[in-house]
Amino acid sequence: FKAASMRVLILHFLSVRNEKHAGVLKKLEQAAAAAGHQVTVCGEKDTVNLHTAMYEYIAVVTAPSGFIGAKLPEKLPEILSTHGSVSGKKGCALVVKSGLFSGKMCRLTMHAMEKEGMVVDYFDIIESADHAAYVGKKIG
């Protein structure tokens, strides 16, 4: 049984200059595309012309901002609420492991998504690029 192809948005709040983050994003995109999905990767700085209505599934990828503490990216709620309706859309919350508060970061991300009416059907803390290849198969 193969699931139908979906238009998937990977909305990330990572630094593509960070080697680990860039590797994770690449593996997520490759694995989701290999599952038959049409994948678009969009960073928070590339959201000017973003229209979330055209996507059937949204994966939100974040990372804790420091070793200690977890703070939601300021732009996340704004992007979810102003770039088309996300209410009722399925999505997943993914956090690249960093520091001590990756679990809390995951909960904050899920809460922000659910607050906008999204249905979070999967969440995970990504340990490495290899782990991202496994996680990417679950997107969609």
Secondary structure, 3 states (H helix, E strand, C coil): CCCCCCEEEEEECCCCCCHHHHHHHHHHHHHHHHCCCEEEEEEHHHCCCCCHHHCCEEEEEECCCCCCCCCCCCHHHHHHHHCCCCCCCEEEEEEECCCCCHHHHHHHHHHHHHHCCCEEEEEEEECCHHHHHHHHCCCC
